[in-house]
Amino acid sequence: MLEGDGLPAYKEKLDAIEGFAVGIGAAAALVWGDEEDGLYLRVGGAMDAILGFSPFILEGLFEVFGELRLYVVSIGAHAELFVSVREPVVEQGEPEPEDRLSLYIRGEACGHIRIFWIKLEGCVEITISSAPDEPPIPTLVKKLSIKSRSPALAQGTGTDRPIDASLGDAVESDEVPTLAELTIVPVDSIPFLSLEMPVQDEGLTFFGNSIGGASGAPAPDGPSEGFIARGEDKYKYTLHSVSLTRINPEDGSVVDTTFVSGSDAPATWWLLNDISEPNPTAQLGLMTWEPTAASKAIEKTE
């Protein structure tokens, strides 16, 4: 299975993946004898694996089981092995880890014997880990990109600039970047903020204006209480405000904070799926009323 918009968590053990993802799985079981008579041998196994690239993650879940049934006596065993190799998430300002990949292995094997209604069972477990006990909290903002605002209103008229295309990404830095590090774009370009997951946006404003559309986050008063699952963990972010600040490129000082206002500063949410469906990520388009990221590049038909 190949997915361009991620895979959900599987069996509450394999983590959810964002973006392009690969998932594979296989299972088989064999039975010798007659289960109705209570004299048989049953064996089987299953394998599931996922692969993601941003950040890199490779996880696999392997299961085997077997049971020998001799009428009133049952002897069986089952085992499970979980393997995870992933690229750790590094927060801004933190040093890069020495090991670019972390390894986590957890295995469990159990055996049982049952005679009539009496059952004895025992298990052994092993864990090998180079990762921290608690995963890092995902960074909410992936990037700020700049989208071309094409004036094309009819097919064949968009010739002066790319149509609904990305012109580059903003520079993320604690210091004022040099002019050479910046991407030069037309003044009417559209900044859009790419988020790791949808956020609670009650009261969210942009230059005092409310945000158009819906963020795609679960309702805070719903069954999930607004939390979004990422594997075994659940997260909920709340975004209160977003602003653009004009600065002096020489020293980084603020020049003017009111260069746009009122209806000149719209903002709207862009989602991958319909609001009635789960959305793994969300984008916030700034300085635009357009409800989609590709309002002109994708032609519409009746």
PAKOL-503143 format. One line per field, with one value per atom (N, C-alpha, C): residue number from 1; residue in one letter; atom name; x, y, z negated. Coordinates in pm, whole numbers. Each point is the difference from the previous one (the first is absolute). Layout:
! PAKOL-503143
pos <- NUM;... .
code <- A;... .
site <- CA;... .
xx <- X;... .
yy <- Y;... .
zz <- Z;... .
! end
This chain:
! PAKOL-503143
pos <- 1;1;1;2;2;2;3;3;3;4;4;4;5;5;5;6;6;6;7;7;7;8;8;8;9;9;9;10;10;10;11;11;11;12;12;12;13;13;13;14;14;14;15;15;15;16;16;16;17;17;17;18;18;18;19;19;19;20;20;20;21;21;21;22;22;22;23;23;23;24;24;24;25;25;25;26;26;26;27;27;27;28;28;28;29;29;29;30;30;30;31;31;31;32;32;32;33;33;33;34;34;34;35;35;35;36;36;36;37;37;37;38;38;38;39;39;39;40;40;40;41;41;41;42;42;42;43;43;43;44;44;44;45;45;45;46;46;46;47;47;47;48;48;48;49;49;49;50;50;50;51;51;51;52;52;52;53;53;53;54;54;54;55;55;55;56;56;56;57;57;57;58;58;58;59;59;59;60;60;60;61;61;61;62;62;62;63;63;63;64;64;64;65;65;65;66;66;66;67;67;67;68;68;68;69;69;69;70;70;70;71;71;71;72;72;72;73;73;73;74;74;74;75;75;75;76;76;76;77;77;77;78;78;78;79;79;79;80;80;80;81;81;81;82;82;82;83;83;83;84;84;84;85;85;85;86;86;86;87;87;87;88;88;88;89;89;89;90;90;90;91;91;91;92;92;92;93;93;93;94;94;94;95;95;95;96;96;96;97;97;97;98;98;98;99;99;99;100;100;100;101;101;101;102;102;102;103;103;103;104;104;104;105;105;105;106;106;106;107;107;107;108;108;108;109;109;109;110;110;110;111;111;111;112;112;112;113;113;113;114;114;114;115;115;115;116;116;116;117;117;117;118;118;118;119;119;119;120;120;120;121;121;121;122;122;122;123;123;123;124;124;124;125;125;125;126;126;126;127;127;127;128;128;128;129;129;129;130;130;130;131;131;131;132;132;132;133;133;133;134;134;134;135;135;135;136;136;136;137;137;137;138;138;138;139;139;139;140;140;140;141;141;141;142;142;142;143;143;143;144;144;144;145;145;145;146;146;146;147;147;147;148;148;148;149;149;149;150;150;150;151;151;151;152;152;152;153;153;153;154;154;154;155;155;155;156;156;156;157;157;157;158;158;158;159;159;159;160;160;160;161;161;161;162;162;162;163;163;163;164;164;164;165;165;165;166;166;166;167;167;167;168;168;168;169;169;169;170;170;170;171;171;171;172;172;172;173;173;173;174;174;174;175;175;175;176;176;176;177;177;177;178;178;178;179;179;179;180;180;180;181;181;181;182;182;182;183;183;183;184;184;184;185;185;185;186;186;186;187;187;187;188;188;188;189;189;189;190;190;190;191;191;191;192;192;192;193;193;193;194;194;194;195;195;195;196;196;196;197;197;197;198;198;198;199;199;199;200;200;200;201;201;201;202;202;202;203;203;203;204;204;204;205;205;205;206;206;206;207;207;207;208;208;208;209;209;209;210;210;210;211;211;211;212;212;212;213;213;213;214;214;214;215;215;215;216;216;216;217;217;217;218;218;218;219;219;219;220;220;220;221;221;221;222;222;222;223;223;223;224;224;224;225;225;225;226;226;226;227;227;227;228;228;228;229;229;229;230;230;230;231;231;231;232;232;232;233;233;233;234;234;234;235;235;235;236;236;236;237;237;237;238;238;238;239;239;239;240;240;240;241;241;241;242;242;242;243;243;243;244;244;244;245;245;245;246;246;246;247;247;247;248;248;248;249;249;249;250;250;250;251;251;251;252;252;252;253;253;253;254;254;254;255;255;255;256;256;256;257;257;257;258;258;258;259;259;259;260;260;260;261;261;261;262;262;262;263;263;263;264;264;264;265;265;265;266;266;266;267;267;267;268;268;268;269;269;269;270;270;270;271;271;271;272;272;272;273;273;273;274;274;274;275;275;275;276;276;276;277;277;277;278;278;278;279;279;279;280;280;280;281;281;281;282;282;282;283;283;283;284;284;284;285;285;285;286;286;286;287;287;287;288;288;288;289;289;289;290;290;290;291;291;291;292;292;292;293;293;293;294;294;294;295;295;295;296;296;296;297;297;297;298;298;298;299;299;299;300;300;300;301;301;301;302;302;302 .
code <- M;M;M;L;L;L;E;E;E;G;G;G;D;D;D;G;G;G;L;L;L;P;P;P;A;A;A;Y;Y;Y;K;K;K;E;E;E;K;K;K;L;L;L;D;D;D;A;A;A;I;I;I;E;E;E;G;G;G;F;F;F;A;A;A;V;V;V;G;G;G;I;I;I;G;G;G;A;A;A;A;A;A;A;A;A;A;A;A;L;L;L;V;V;V;W;W;W;G;G;G;D;D;D;E;E;E;E;E;E;D;D;D;G;G;G;L;L;L;Y;Y;Y;L;L;L;R;R;R;V;V;V;G;G;G;G;G;G;A;A;A;M;M;M;D;D;D;A;A;A;I;I;I;L;L;L;G;G;G;F;F;F;S;S;S;P;P;P;F;F;F;I;I;I;L;L;L;E;E;E;G;G;G;L;L;L;F;F;F;E;E;E;V;V;V;F;F;F;G;G;G;E;E;E;L;L;L;R;R;R;L;L;L;Y;Y;Y;V;V;V;V;V;V;S;S;S;I;I;I;G;G;G;A;A;A;H;H;H;A;A;A;E;E;E;L;L;L;F;F;F;V;V;V;S;S;S;V;V;V;R;R;R;E;E;E;P;P;P;V;V;V;V;V;V;E;E;E;Q;Q;Q;G;G;G;E;E;E;P;P;P;E;E;E;P;P;P;E;E;E;D;D;D;R;R;R;L;L;L;S;S;S;L;L;L;Y;Y;Y;I;I;I;R;R;R;G;G;G;E;E;E;A;A;A;C;C;C;G;G;G;H;H;H;I;I;I;R;R;R;I;I;I;F;F;F;W;W;W;I;I;I;K;K;K;L;L;L;E;E;E;G;G;G;C;C;C;V;V;V;E;E;E;I;I;I;T;T;T;I;I;I;S;S;S;S;S;S;A;A;A;P;P;P;D;D;D;E;E;E;P;P;P;P;P;P;I;I;I;P;P;P;T;T;T;L;L;L;V;V;V;K;K;K;K;K;K;L;L;L;S;S;S;I;I;I;K;K;K;S;S;S;R;R;R;S;S;S;P;P;P;A;A;A;L;L;L;A;A;A;Q;Q;Q;G;G;G;T;T;T;G;G;G;T;T;T;D;D;D;R;R;R;P;P;P;I;I;I;D;D;D;A;A;A;S;S;S;L;L;L;G;G;G;D;D;D;A;A;A;V;V;V;E;E;E;S;S;S;D;D;D;E;E;E;V;V;V;P;P;P;T;T;T;L;L;L;A;A;A;E;E;E;L;L;L;T;T;T;I;I;I;V;V;V;P;P;P;V;V;V;D;D;D;S;S;S;I;I;I;P;P;P;F;F;F;L;L;L;S;S;S;L;L;L;E;E;E;M;M;M;P;P;P;V;V;V;Q;Q;Q;D;D;D;E;E;E;G;G;G;L;L;L;T;T;T;F;F;F;F;F;F;G;G;G;N;N;N;S;S;S;I;I;I;G;G;G;G;G;G;A;A;A;S;S;S;G;G;G;A;A;A;P;P;P;A;A;A;P;P;P;D;D;D;G;G;G;P;P;P;S;S;S;E;E;E;G;G;G;F;F;F;I;I;I;A;A;A;R;R;R;G;G;G;E;E;E;D;D;D;K;K;K;Y;Y;Y;K;K;K;Y;Y;Y;T;T;T;L;L;L;H;H;H;S;S;S;V;V;V;S;S;S;L;L;L;T;T;T;R;R;R;I;I;I;N;N;N;P;P;P;E;E;E;D;D;D;G;G;G;S;S;S;V;V;V;V;V;V;D;D;D;T;T;T;T;T;T;F;F;F;V;V;V;S;S;S;G;G;G;S;S;S;D;D;D;A;A;A;P;P;P;A;A;A;T;T;T;W;W;W;W;W;W;L;L;L;L;L;L;N;N;N;D;D;D;I;I;I;S;S;S;E;E;E;P;P;P;N;N;N;P;P;P;T;T;T;A;A;A;Q;Q;Q;L;L;L;G;G;G;L;L;L;M;M;M;T;T;T;W;W;W;E;E;E;P;P;P;T;T;T;A;A;A;A;A;A;S;S;S;K;K;K;A;A;A;I;I;I;E;E;E;K;K;K;T;T;T;E;E;E .
site <- N;CA;C;N;CA;C;N;CA;C;N;CA;C;N;CA;C;N;CA;C;N;CA;C;N;CA;C;N;CA;C;N;CA;C;N;CA;C;N;CA;C;N;CA;C;N;CA;C;N;CA;C;N;CA;C;N;CA;C;N;CA;C;N;CA;C;N;CA;C;N;CA;C;N;CA;C;N;CA;C;N;CA;C;N;CA;C;N;CA;C;N;CA;C;N;CA;C;N;CA;C;N;CA;C;N;CA;C;N;CA;C;N;CA;C;N;CA;C;N;CA;C;N;CA;C;N;CA;C;N;CA;C;N;CA;C;N;CA;C;N;CA;C;N;CA;C;N;CA;C;N;CA;C;N;CA;C;N;CA;C;N;CA;C;N;CA;C;N;CA;C;N;CA;C;N;CA;C;N;CA;C;N;CA;C;N;CA;C;N;CA;C;N;CA;C;N;CA;C;N;CA;C;N;CA;C;N;CA;C;N;CA;C;N;CA;C;N;CA;C;N;CA;C;N;CA;C;N;CA;C;N;CA;C;N;CA;C;N;CA;C;N;CA;C;N;CA;C;N;CA;C;N;CA;C;N;CA;C;N;CA;C;N;CA;C;N;CA;C;N;CA;C;N;CA;C;N;CA;C;N;CA;C;N;CA;C;N;CA;C;N;CA;C;N;CA;C;N;CA;C;N;CA;C;N;CA;C;N;CA;C;N;CA;C;N;CA;C;N;CA;C;N;CA;C;N;CA;C;N;CA;C;N;CA;C;N;CA;C;N;CA;C;N;CA;C;N;CA;C;N;CA;C;N;CA;C;N;CA;C;N;CA;C;N;CA;C;N;CA;C;N;CA;C;N;CA;C;N;CA;C;N;CA;C;N;CA;C;N;CA;C;N;CA;C;N;CA;C;N;CA;C;N;CA;C;N;CA;C;N;CA;C;N;CA;C;N;CA;C;N;CA;C;N;CA;C;N;CA;C;N;CA;C;N;CA;C;N;CA;C;N;CA;C;N;CA;C;N;CA;C;N;CA;C;N;CA;C;N;CA;C;N;CA;C;N;CA;C;N;CA;C;N;CA;C;N;CA;C;N;CA;C;N;CA;C;N;CA;C;N;CA;C;N;CA;C;N;CA;C;N;CA;C;N;CA;C;N;CA;C;N;CA;C;N;CA;C;N;CA;C;N;CA;C;N;CA;C;N;CA;C;N;CA;C;N;CA;C;N;CA;C;N;CA;C;N;CA;C;N;CA;C;N;CA;C;N;CA;C;N;CA;C;N;CA;C;N;CA;C;N;CA;C;N;CA;C;N;CA;C;N;CA;C;N;CA;C;N;CA;C;N;CA;C;N;CA;C;N;CA;C;N;CA;C;N;CA;C;N;CA;C;N;CA;C;N;CA;C;N;CA;C;N;CA;C;N;CA;C;N;CA;C;N;CA;C;N;CA;C;N;CA;C;N;CA;C;N;CA;C;N;CA;C;N;CA;C;N;CA;C;N;CA;C;N;CA;C;N;CA;C;N;CA;C;N;CA;C;N;CA;C;N;CA;C;N;CA;C;N;CA;C;N;CA;C;N;CA;C;N;CA;C;N;CA;C;N;CA;C;N;CA;C;N;CA;C;N;CA;C;N;CA;C;N;CA;C;N;CA;C;N;CA;C;N;CA;C;N;CA;C;N;CA;C;N;CA;C;N;CA;C;N;CA;C;N;CA;C;N;CA;C;N;CA;C;N;CA;C;N;CA;C;N;CA;C;N;CA;C;N;CA;C;N;CA;C;N;CA;C;N;CA;C;N;CA;C;N;CA;C;N;CA;C;N;CA;C;N;CA;C;N;CA;C;N;CA;C;N;CA;C;N;CA;C;N;CA;C;N;CA;C;N;CA;C;N;CA;C;N;CA;C;N;CA;C;N;CA;C;N;CA;C;N;CA;C;N;CA;C;N;CA;C;N;CA;C;N;CA;C;N;CA;C;N;CA;C;N;CA;C;N;CA;C;N;CA;C;N;CA;C;N;CA;C;N;CA;C;N;CA;C;N;CA;C;N;CA;C;N;CA;C;N;CA;C;N;CA;C;N;CA;C;N;CA;C;N;CA;C;N;CA;C;N;CA;C;N;CA;C;N;CA;C;N;CA;C;N;CA;C;N;CA;C;N;CA;C;N;CA;C;N;CA;C;N;CA;C;N;CA;C;N;CA;C;N;CA;C;N;CA;C;N;CA;C;N;CA;C;N;CA;C;N;CA;C;N;CA;C;N;CA;C;N;CA;C;N;CA;C;N;CA;C;N;CA;C;N;CA;C;N;CA;C;N;CA;C;N;CA;C;N;CA;C;N;CA;C;N;CA;C;N;CA;C;N;CA;C;N;CA;C;N;CA;C .
xx <- 84;-84;88;-30;69;-102;33;-89;78;-60;66;-32;-107;-38;4;87;25;-83;35;-69;-40;-118;-39;74;-5;59;-70;77;-54;20;-108;3;49;-6;46;147;76;142;87;-42;73;-46;94;-32;-63;-73;-54;114;-13;102;-63;72;-45;71;-66;61;7;97;12;36;-73;19;-17;68;-9;-43;-100;-45;-15;47;-13;-45;-65;-46;-31;15;-30;-31;-85;-37;-40;25;-36;-21;-85;-26;-32;46;-24;-53;-91;-58;8;57;1;-89;-92;-92;-140;-82;-141;-26;-26;-24;-129;-99;-126;18;88;26;95;69;93;134;36;131;63;91;57;127;73;116;-22;10;-22;122;53;114;-29;61;-21;95;-8;84;-48;51;-37;116;5;104;-62;26;-44;117;16;111;-43;61;-26;133;0;120;-41;61;-24;132;-6;123;18;-104;12;-70;72;137;3;123;14;-48;-82;-48;-26;50;-23;-41;-120;-49;-58;20;-54;-55;-108;-63;-12;60;4;-67;-87;-75;-3;21;-13;-77;-71;-73;-15;-24;-22;-74;-79;-76;-18;28;-26;-114;-109;-118;-19;0;-21;-124;-115;-129;-8;23;-16;129;108;129;41;43;45;136;95;134;26;32;19;102;36;95;-26;32;-5;109;48;110;-24;50;-14;130;42;122;-31;32;-20;136;27;128;-29;71;-18;137;20;119;-49;40;-51;104;-23;84;-56;78;-52;-34;-104;-40;83;68;88;-70;-21;-62;99;-53;85;88;128;95;69;-52;62;110;108;108;-46;61;-30;50;-81;44;113;84;109;-53;-104;-59;-121;9;-107;-126;13;-115;-7;-120;-19;-66;37;-49;-79;-114;-82;-52;25;-45;-72;-118;-74;-54;30;-47;-67;-100;-71;-36;24;-36;-76;-110;-84;-31;-13;-39;-108;-83;-108;-28;-60;-51;-136;-96;-136;-48;-50;-60;-140;-98;-139;-12;-41;-19;117;104;116;106;47;97;118;119;124;71;42;63;114;106;114;56;60;53;138;81;128;3;66;4;140;39;132;-16;75;-3;143;29;130;-30;60;-37;119;14;95;-74;-133;-82;-43;-37;-48;-132;-32;-124;-122;9;-112;38;-84;31;-6;79;-5;-134;-43;-125;19;-88;17;0;87;1;-123;-76;-127;20;89;19;105;-41;95;85;-69;71;-99;55;-78;45;-91;32;-69;49;-54;-59;-127;-72;-22;14;-22;-149;-30;-138;-12;-55;-11;-126;11;-119;-78;42;-65;-147;-86;-143;-55;77;-43;119;-27;107;88;132;93;42;-54;33;105;36;98;140;58;131;109;-36;101;65;-58;55;-60;58;-58;-142;-84;-139;-15;-40;-24;119;120;121;73;80;81;122;26;115;120;-18;108;-50;89;-33;67;-69;57;117;89;117;-38;25;-25;131;6;125;-28;85;-10;64;81;66;-53;21;-44;85;-62;79;50;103;51;-93;11;-84;23;123;31;-70;-33;-67;-150;-54;-145;-43;-125;-60;-76;32;-63;-126;-114;-128;-80;-100;-88;-72;-35;-59;-138;-70;-133;0;116;7;-74;-35;-82;86;24;66;-99;45;-87;80;-60;63;-39;97;-25;15;-105;0;8;60;16;-135;-97;-134;-99;-128;-100;0;-39;5;-137;-19;-118;18;-99;17;-108;-62;-102;64;-51;55;122;44;119;-28;94;-15;128;-17;113;-23;80;-20;-141;-49;-132;-115;26;-106;-9;-121;-18;46;31;54;-114;9;-102;16;-112;4;13;32;16;140;55;138;13;-112;5;29;14;26;-129;9;-120;-61;-130;-69;46;28;48;-104;-128;-105;-45;76;-33;59;-11;52;150;77;146;44;-94;29;103;2;90;139;30;134;11;121;30;103;-28;89;118;117;122;63;-37;43;-69;77;-56;-22;53;-11;-109;-51;-103;42;-29;42;-116;6;-97;72;-2;60;-110;22;-92;79;-45;65;-85;60;-75;10;117;13;117;-10;105;19;124;25;119;4;114;58;131;65;101;-7;94;122;120;121;101;96;113;101;31;92;142;33;137;22;-96;20;-113;-104;-109;-102;11;-97;-134;-107;-134;-21;-46;-24;-144;-93;-141;-79;-90;-82;-142;-29;-136;3;92;7;-118;-75;-128;-98;-127;-100;-135;-95;-139;-13;-81;-27;120;106;121;85;-39;80;-86;-49;-78;91;-57;71;-103;40;-94;74;-71;58;-6;106;3;15;-88;2;16;58;15;-133;-79;-126;-117;-120;-120;-3;-68;-5;-66;-84;-66;92;118;97;121;73;121;104;64;106;130;101;125;79;-11;74;-94;52;-77;97;-49;77;-84;65;-68;50;-88;36;-21;102;-6;-12;-69;-21;-74;-97;-78;-138;-100;-134;-22;93;-19;-9;-103;-17;82;82;79;137;99;136;21;-87;15;-131;-31;-128;-3;118;3;74;97;76;-84;-99;-89;-127;-24;-120;-120;-114;-123;-91;-72;-94;-138;-101;-137;-23 .
yy <- -119;119;124;93;128;110;93;111;131;102;129;91;-31;88;-73;-101;-63;-125;-71;-121;17;-48;7;-104;16;-100;-135;-109;-133;-89;-64;-94;66;133;75;-24;-48;-28;66;-8;68;145;93;141;53;109;71;70;10;62;114;112;114;2;56;12;-133;-13;-122;-117;-110;-115;-129;-103;-134;-96;-82;-100;-136;-103;-136;-92;-108;-96;-134;-106;-135;-88;-99;-91;-135;-106;-135;-90;-100;-97;-135;-108;-136;-86;-90;-91;-143;-89;-143;-70;-79;-70;57;-32;41;79;132;85;-38;-49;-38;-121;-92;-118;32;114;36;-69;-44;-64;66;98;75;72;46;87;125;116;127;89;53;92;116;114;116;113;104;116;120;117;124;97;87;102;129;111;132;96;90;95;130;110;132;70;92;75;144;96;141;72;119;68;139;57;136;11;-34;-50;-149;-53;-141;-89;-99;-96;-133;-106;-135;-86;-57;-82;-130;-107;-129;-75;-72;-81;-143;-95;-139;-87;-90;-84;-144;-94;-143;-68;-105;-74;-145;-86;-141;-65;-102;-70;-146;-89;-143;-38;-47;-35;-151;-61;-144;-20;21;-12;96;-46;84;69;-26;59;93;121;98;55;-5;55;101;121;104;103;81;108;108;123;110;101;69;95;122;114;127;77;58;79;133;109;134;66;53;65;139;100;137;66;55;78;135;107;130;109;108;119;86;31;80;141;56;138;92;95;93;134;49;130;110;115;111;44;15;43;-115;-122;-116;-55;-57;-57;-127;-24;-121;-122;-107;-120;-70;-71;-73;-112;-68;-107;56;0;57;-87;-129;-89;-66;-11;-67;-136;-97;-137;-40;-63;-50;-138;-100;-137;-50;-51;-60;-134;-104;-133;-67;-82;-73;-137;-102;-138;-62;-65;-62;-144;-84;-139;-37;-96;-41;-149;-53;-137;2;-61;-1;-146;-37;-132;23;-41;32;152;49;143;65;-78;53;41;124;52;63;-41;59;71;124;79;81;16;82;75;116;84;54;24;69;118;107;121;57;56;62;133;102;132;49;43;59;137;104;134;94;80;111;132;-5;121;40;124;42;-67;-9;-64;75;132;81;66;-13;61;152;71;147;51;113;61;52;-34;45;152;54;143;35;99;30;55;97;65;-75;-48;-66;102;95;101;110;113;108;12;-29;5;119;35;114;-54;29;-49;114;-32;99;33;129;43;37;-90;23;78;102;74;-70;-120;-70;-27;45;-23;-94;-27;-90;-82;-116;-88;71;-8;60;141;58;139;11;-111;6;-15;110;-7;77;84;86;-62;-105;-63;-139;-87;-133;9;-96;0;-91;57;-75;-85;46;-76;61;-82;49;74;118;80;-21;-75;-26;1;-26;-4;115;45;105;-56;88;-40;0;-112;-10;25;107;37;88;-10;87;135;9;124;50;127;58;-58;-69;-59;108;-33;93;-1;105;10;-117;-50;-112;-129;-10;-120;0;116;13;-30;-46;-22;127;55;122;-39;53;-36;127;-7;116;40;129;52;-59;-49;-56;-150;-60;-144;-38;-128;-48;-83;44;-86;-104;-123;-99;-84;-17;-67;-147;-90;-144;-51;-65;-48;-152;-51;-144;-69;66;-56;114;-27;106;48;125;62;51;15;69;150;63;138;94;-36;89;132;109;132;38;-86;30;118;93;118;26;76;45;148;86;145;37;-68;29;-64;-72;-65;-147;-54;-144;-76;-127;-85;-67;-3;-65;-152;-70;-145;-64;-130;-77;-60;-12;-49;-150;-74;-144;-78;70;-68;-58;-111;-55;100;-8;92;-25;107;-19;-64;8;-62;-133;-54;-127;-118;-120;-121;5;61;6;120;90;122;88;-8;85;-56;-116;-59;-77;-1;-69;-108;-122;-113;-1;-22;-25;-124;-117;-124;-21;-32;-21;131;110;129;85;97;91;143;91;138;94;118;106;134;73;133;104;116;113;119;56;115;124;102;118;115;23;112;-25;64;-5;143;42;137;5;104;33;132;6;122;49;126;61;48;-38;34;69;64;59;-111;-27;-111;23;124;29;-47;30;-33;-85;-30;-82;73;132;75;9;10;7;137;0;125;42;-94;35;-127;2;-118;15;111;22;31;-66;27;-59;-92;-48;-5;9;-5;-28;-35;-20;-105;31;-96;-22;81;-20;-115;-61;-106;-123;-67;-122;-120;-107;-127;-112;-115;-112;-132;-102;-133;-75;-77;-91;-142;-92;-137;-98;-116;-105;-67;-26;-72;90;-49;71;11;102;23;-115;-78;-114;-121;4;-109;40;-98;34;69;100;71;-15;-66;-21;128;96;126;115;122;119;109;87;115;126;106;127;98;35;95;143;83;138;96;110;102;-56;-89;-57;-41;13;-51;-136;-44;-124;-119;-84;-113;-124;9;-114;48;-88;38;9;-60;0;43;127;50;16;16;19;-110;-65;-104;-124;-27;-116;49;-42;42;-78;66;-61;-28;-111;-38;-16;0;-17;-141 .
zz <- 0;0;0;92;7;-24;-88;-31;4;62;8;-116;-74;-112;-133;-11;-129;-24;-106;-44;-147;-38;-141;-83;-131;-89;21;-17;27;-121;-42;-112;-130;-5;-118;-31;100;-22;106;127;106;5;-3;-8;128;-13;116;73;133;83;77;9;79;134;101;131;73;91;79;-90;12;-88;77;-48;57;-110;26;-97;66;-66;52;-113;36;-99;64;-78;47;-121;21;-108;60;-76;46;-121;16;-107;64;-63;48;-114;35;-100;54;-80;30;-101;49;-89;9;-96;-1;-128;17;-117;-72;74;-64;-91;39;-84;-115;6;-107;10;122;20;122;-27;113;-44;102;-19;84;-63;69;-19;111;-3;94;-29;85;-36;78;-24;80;-35;68;-7;100;5;54;-69;45;-16;98;-4;65;-47;55;23;98;32;30;-71;23;20;58;40;-62;-60;-54;-135;-111;-6;35;16;36;-115;34;-99;68;-59;49;-118;6;-110;55;-76;38;-120;22;-104;52;-71;43;-107;42;-93;51;-90;31;-113;33;-102;43;-98;27;-116;34;-104;40;-93;18;-93;59;-79;4;-118;-15;-87;61;-67;-119;-119;-119;-41;73;-32;115;-35;100;-41;93;-23;111;-38;101;-39;98;-22;105;-38;95;-35;101;-19;87;-48;73;-10;113;5;69;-69;55;14;121;29;56;-52;46;20;119;31;50;-67;38;-17;72;-12;-111;-103;-110;44;-60;27;-89;61;-73;-8;-122;-18;40;42;40;-116;28;-101;-71;14;-64;90;-59;82;72;115;74;-79;-9;-72;75;-76;62;90;-45;80;75;132;80;-2;-34;-5;-138;-52;-129;25;-81;15;-124;24;-110;39;-85;24;-125;19;-111;45;-78;33;-119;29;-105;53;-82;36;-117;31;-103;37;-102;19;-100;37;-91;14;-102;2;-68;64;-53;-8;-117;-22;-55;77;-34;-13;-114;-22;-74;-28;-71;102;-9;95;-75;41;-53;115;-25;106;-58;77;-40;119;-27;107;-39;99;-18;96;-41;81;1;113;13;73;-45;62;20;123;34;59;-60;44;-5;106;0;4;-6;5;-141;-22;-132;-32;-131;-41;52;8;47;134;102;129;-11;83;-5;49;-55;45;142;93;139;10;84;27;82;-44;66;140;17;129;82;117;88;75;64;77;40;43;60;144;92;143;65;117;75;131;22;118;98;128;104;10;8;22;149;79;143;33;86;42;111;39;111;-32;87;-16;105;103;107;46;58;46;103;-22;93;-33;-108;-34;-109;-64;-109;54;46;66;-73;-97;-62;-122;-57;-120;-15;-83;-22;-54;37;-43;-121;-114;-124;-39;28;-31;-118;-68;-111;54;-54;40;-91;-107;-94;-143;-93;-142;-74;-104;-84;-81;-42;-79;-148;-67;-144;-72;-76;-66;-120;-101;-117;26;106;35;135;26;127;114;96;110;95;72;101;120;82;119;94;5;89;-43;-128;-49;26;35;16;142;13;131;40;114;49;78;-42;62;28;89;23;-127;-10;-122;-27;103;-21;-19;-26;-23;-128;-11;-111;-95;-124;-98;-52;-13;-63;-98;-115;-114;0;13;-3;-142;-52;-137;-4;-107;-18;-13;-60;-19;-17;20;-22;-144;-19;-133;-40;-130;-50;29;65;44;-52;-110;-56;-42;54;-32;80;94;81;92;5;85;78;108;81;29;-61;5;-43;-102;-55;73;109;77;-37;0;-22;122;-19;106;75;133;81;0;21;6;-136;0;-123;-5;-119;-14;20;-9;17;-127;-113;-128;-56;-75;-64;-98;-17;-91;-143;-75;-139;-91;38;-81;59;97;61;-75;56;-67;-27;91;-18;-81;-36;-76;70;134;77;21;-58;14;131;57;124;-30;43;-28;96;-54;77;-61;55;-61;-133;-103;-132;-76;52;-68;64;-78;48;-33;94;-14;31;-60;30;-9;111;5;13;-61;13;52;112;62;-27;-63;-42;99;59;92;95;117;101;50;18;44;95;81;84;-49;-9;-50;102;33;93;-79;47;-75;90;-63;70;28;127;30;-49;-37;-45;-144;-88;-142;-60;77;-50;-84;-12;-79;73;-79;56;63;127;71;-14;25;-4;-23;-93;-29;55;65;51;150;74;143;75;-64;54;-116;31;-106;61;-86;43;108;101;108;90;-15;79;-52;-112;-62;-26;106;-21;-24;-50;-20;1;49;8;-11;-48;-14;133;28;114;-56;40;-49;115;-30;101;30;-102;15;-38;28;-41;-153;-49;-144;-74;69;-63;-13;64;-6;-84;-54;-77;89;-52;71;-78;57;-75;-21;93;-11;36;-11;37;44;86;46;-20;-41;-20;104;95;104;-50;13;-49;118;-20;102;121;-26;109;-51;89;-29;64;84;77;-95;15;-94;37;105;42;45;-9;36;150;79;146;64;-14;49;151;63;145;73;-65;69;27;-85;19;64;123;70;-50;-5;-47;118;-6;105;-63;88;-48;-51 .
! end
